[in-house]
Amino acid sequence: MLNISETIWQRWHNWLDDDTYWPVHSALIHGDLHPGHILVDQNYRVTGLLDWTEASVANPATDFALYYAIFGESALSHLLQQYQQSGGQVWPRMHDHIVELYCAYPVMIAMFVLRTGEKSYIELAQMMLSTHEQQIVGLGY
């Protein structure tokens, strides 16, 4: 269904095989947290979240992956500091795990296609795989 390069395939396997990336706890997650699902007031304070159809008790890093994609490394580091200061539970490699989770995002899109039959998303997943491969090769992986 998707063309996956050996570079990305190996990166995913390295991440999956290394327990130090992974949390030992779970949390209630939104599951599809992105700007379109976040309500803010005139002072840019979050007032609510929309569309809880993907909510579950799962990997707490899930809701940080798209934030990383949109705002980048330094913003993610800052958010994780704020999250921990506000009582959120973090683990030593949470930042690295979020980056790897985002790199695996095309798989989540493909799984959505398999669950829903929405074939139009396959093109998006393949485009993301190509983009991820360029980023990975650029980082020396």
N, C-alpha and C positions, 0 to 999 in steps of 0.2 A: 504494500500500500504506500509506504513512504520510503524514499531513498535516504538511507542513513550512512554517512561516511564512517570509515573505520576509526577515524580520530574521535568523533563524537561517541561512537559505540564504546570505545575503550574508556573514554572519560566517564561515561555513565556507569560502566562496570566498576571502575576504580572507586567512584563515589559510593555506589551501592555496597561494595565489599568492605568499606572502611567504617567501622562502627563509631569512630570518633566524631564523624560528621552528624550523627543522628541523636535526636532527643531521647531521653528515657521516660518522658511524660507526654501526655496528650492534652489537648485543650479544645474548648468550643471554638470553632473557626467559622468565618463567613463563607469561605470557599471560592468566592469570585469577587474579591475586594479590589476595586479600581475606582478612579474618580467618578465615573458615571453612577456608581452606587453609593456615593458619599454625599450626604446633605450637609451644607455649611450655612452659617448665618452671615450677616453683613460684615461681621468682624473676623470671618474665616475660621470660626470655631465649628468643629464637627457637632452637628445636632442630631444626626441619625444615619442609619444605613438602610439601603433598599435591597430588595431581592435576596432573600435568605434561602432560595431553593437549593443551593449547593452546600448549605450549612451542615456541619457534622462535628463529631468529636474525633479529632485527627491530629496530624502533625502541626504544631503551632507555628512553624515557619511558613506555612502555606500562604497566609495572608500578607506576608512581607515580600513575596517574590515579584509581584507586579510593581510594588513601590520601588524596589531595586531597579527594575527595568525602566521605569519612568524617570527616577531621580538620581540614580547612580550610587557608586560606592560610598562617597563621603556622607551623603544624605542618609543612606542606610545605617552607617555607623552612628550617626547622630540620633536617628530614630531608635535604634536599639539601646543606646544609653538612656534616652528618655523613657523608653518602655521599661527598662530595668528599674530606674529610679521611681517609677510609678507603681512598682510591684509586680511587673511582668517577669515570668521565669525564663531566664536565658541559660544557655550552656556554652562551654568554651568555644565551640566551632559553629555557633549559630549563624554568624555572618557568612562563613564559608559555605555552610549548608544552604542558605538562602540563594547564594549565587549558583550553586550546583542545581538546586531545585528549579531556578529559572531556566538554566540551560536544558533541563528536561521538560520544559513547558510544552514543546511540540508533541510529546507523548501524551500529555493530558488532553490536548486538543484532539489528537487522534482517538483517544478513548471516548471523548465526547461524540465524535463522529460515529464510532461503533455503537454507542448507546442510543443515539438519537436518529441516526441515518442522515444527518445534515452534511451531505457530501461537499457542500461549498466550503466547509472549513478545512478540508484536506489541503487545498491550495495554500491557505494561511499556514498550516503546520509545515508544509514543505518549504515555504518561503522562510519561516523562522529557522528551520534546520540549516538552510543555506547561510543565513545571517549568523547563526551561532557558530557555524564552522569557520567563517571568516574571522570572527572574534577569537575563537579558540586558537586558530593558527597564528593570528596576530599576537597572542599572548605567549606563544612558544610551546603550546601543548602538542 
